[in-house]
Amino acid sequence: MSFERLLGPDEITRTIRRLAHEIIENNSGTGGLVLVGLLSRGYPLAVRLAAAIGEFEAERPPVGRLDIGLYRDDVTQRSAPAMIRPSEIPVSIDGATVVLVDDVLFTGRSIRAAMDALIDFGRPARVRLAVLVDRGHRELPIRPDFVGKNIPTALVQSVDVHLAELDGDDGVYVVSQEAAHA
């Protein structure tokens, strides 16, 4: 197995700041804006985005966290039951612009599950999607509105995002499985 680091701590910080600017520009400010991070790495990214927005806007948008475990379409196919973590959105999302935040967009299935879970909290006016990494290979018609980095990958590769809040360091890595030698 081989690892290639594509983004380090400084690049991740710059990417988050750029995404924050794009979100604010798209929303014409922070009015009615709510960031909702998917557990587990989308949530710390949403917190960082809110902090970056707060640095150059008069207010920091509220941040929620969303567990999609029970909304996944593979729940019955998994060998272990889904670990349920508490979802919390601190404000009403009715009529709000909700930006779902996740670390890696791959097939689109997690985002589909997130939209289903989000509707249990209310009826937003708009739902947008911000991802740190878009690696392609969509299986559903899901497209991000805000992308930190497009990283084309092969299906046999994976993208691992490390965040200091959960992993002790910041980095984005492409992991390649080595071909077995005969």
C-alpha positions in Angstrom: 0.0 0.0 0.0 1.3 3.4 -0.9 0.4 6.9 0.4 0.8 10.2 -1.5 0.2 13.4 0.5 -1.7 15.9 -1.7 -2.5 18.5 0.9 -0.8 19.5 4.2 -2.0 21.7 7.0 -1.3 25.0 5.3 -3.0 23.9 2.0 -6.1 22.7 4.0 -6.3 26.0 5.8 -6.1 28.0 2.6 -8.7 25.8 1.0 -11.1 26.2 3.9 -10.6 30.0 3.7 -11.3 30.0 -0.1 -14.4 27.8 0.4 -15.7 30.2 3.1 -15.4 33.1 0.8 -17.2 31.2 -2.0 -20.0 30.2 0.4 -20.5 33.8 1.6 -20.4 35.2 -2.0 -23.0 32.6 -3.1 -25.3 33.4 -0.1 -24.7 37.2 -0.3 -23.5 37.2 3.4 -24.4 35.1 6.4 -28.1 35.8 6.6 -30.1 32.6 6.9 -27.0 30.5 6.5 -26.6 27.2 8.4 -23.6 24.9 8.0 -24.2 21.2 8.7 -21.3 18.8 8.8 -21.6 15.1 8.2 -20.1 13.0 11.0 -17.4 12.4 11.3 -15.0 14.6 9.4 -17.5 16.9 7.8 -18.4 18.3 11.2 -14.9 19.6 12.1 -14.6 21.0 8.6 -18.0 22.8 9.1 -16.7 24.3 12.4 -13.5 25.5 10.6 -15.6 27.0 7.8 -17.8 28.8 10.3 -14.7 30.2 12.0 -13.2 31.4 8.7 -16.5 33.0 7.8 -16.5 34.7 11.2 -13.1 36.2 10.5 -14.3 38.3 7.6 -18.1 38.6 8.2 -19.9 40.3 11.1 -21.3 36.9 12.3 -20.4 33.3 12.4 -23.1 31.0 11.0 -24.5 28.3 13.2 -23.0 24.8 12.8 -24.8 21.5 13.2 -23.7 17.9 12.9 -25.6 15.1 11.1 -25.3 11.4 11.5 -26.5 9.5 8.4 -26.0 6.0 9.7 -29.6 5.0 9.6 -30.2 6.7 6.2 -27.6 4.9 4.2 -28.8 2.5 1.5 -26.4 -0.2 2.6 -27.5 -0.4 6.2 -28.9 -4.0 5.8 -25.8 -5.1 3.9 -23.2 -4.1 6.5 -21.7 -6.8 8.7 -21.7 -4.5 11.8 -24.7 -2.5 12.8 -24.5 1.3 12.2 -23.0 3.2 15.1 -25.5 5.9 15.9 -24.1 9.3 17.0 -26.2 12.2 18.0 -27.2 14.7 15.3 -27.7 18.2 16.4 -28.7 21.3 14.5 -28.8 24.3 16.9 -31.3 26.4 14.9 -34.4 25.8 12.8 -33.5 25.1 9.2 -37.0 26.0 7.9 -36.4 28.6 5.1 -32.6 28.6 5.6 -29.8 28.0 3.2 -28.1 24.9 4.5 -24.6 24.0 3.4 -23.9 20.3 3.9 -20.2 19.9 4.5 -18.3 16.6 4.0 -14.6 15.7 3.6 -14.7 13.5 0.4 -17.4 13.2 -2.3 -17.2 9.9 -4.1 -20.3 8.0 -5.3 -22.8 10.5 -3.9 -24.6 8.0 -1.7 -23.6 9.6 1.6 -24.9 12.9 0.4 -28.2 11.4 -0.7 -28.5 9.9 2.8 -27.6 13.3 4.3 -30.4 15.0 2.4 -32.9 12.4 3.7 -31.7 12.9 7.2 -31.7 16.7 6.9 -35.4 16.8 5.9 -36.2 15.3 9.3 -35.0 18.6 10.8 -37.1 20.9 8.6 -37.6 22.3 5.2 -34.7 24.5 4.1 -35.1 27.0 1.3 -31.9 25.8 -0.4 -29.4 23.0 0.2 -25.8 23.4 -1.0 -22.9 21.0 -0.8 -19.3 21.9 0.2 -16.6 19.2 0.1 -12.9 19.4 0.8 -12.2 16.8 -1.9 -14.2 15.6 -5.0 -12.6 12.4 -6.2 -15.2 11.6 -8.9 -16.9 8.2 -9.7 -20.4 9.3 -9.0 -23.2 6.7 -8.9 -25.9 9.2 -8.2 -26.6 12.6 -9.8 -25.0 14.6 -7.0 -22.8 17.6 -7.7 -21.0 19.8 -5.2 -21.5 23.5 -5.2 -18.2 24.3 -3.5 -15.1 22.1 -4.0 -11.8 22.5 -2.2 -9.8 20.2 -4.5 -10.7 17.9 -7.4 -8.6 14.8 -7.2 -9.2 12.3 -10.0 -8.7 8.8 -8.7 -8.8 5.2 -9.8 -11.5 3.0 -8.3 -8.8 1.0 -6.5 -7.5 4.1 -4.8 -9.0 5.9 -1.8 -8.7 9.4 -0.4 -8.0 9.7 3.3 -8.5 13.0 5.1 -6.8 13.5 8.4 -8.0 16.3 10.6 -6.3 17.4 13.8 -9.5 17.3 15.8 -9.9 13.6 15.1 -6.5 12.3 13.9 -3.9 14.5 15.5 -2.7 16.0 12.2 -4.1 17.6 9.0 -3.5 16.0 5.6 -5.1 14.7 2.5 -3.7 11.4 1.2 -4.3 9.2 -1.9 -3.9 5.6 -0.9 -3.1 3.1 -3.6 -3.4 -0.6 -3.2 -0.2 -2.3 -4.6 -0.8 -4.9 -7.2 -0.1 -8.4 -5.9 3.0 -10.0 -7.4 2.6 -13.5 -8.8 
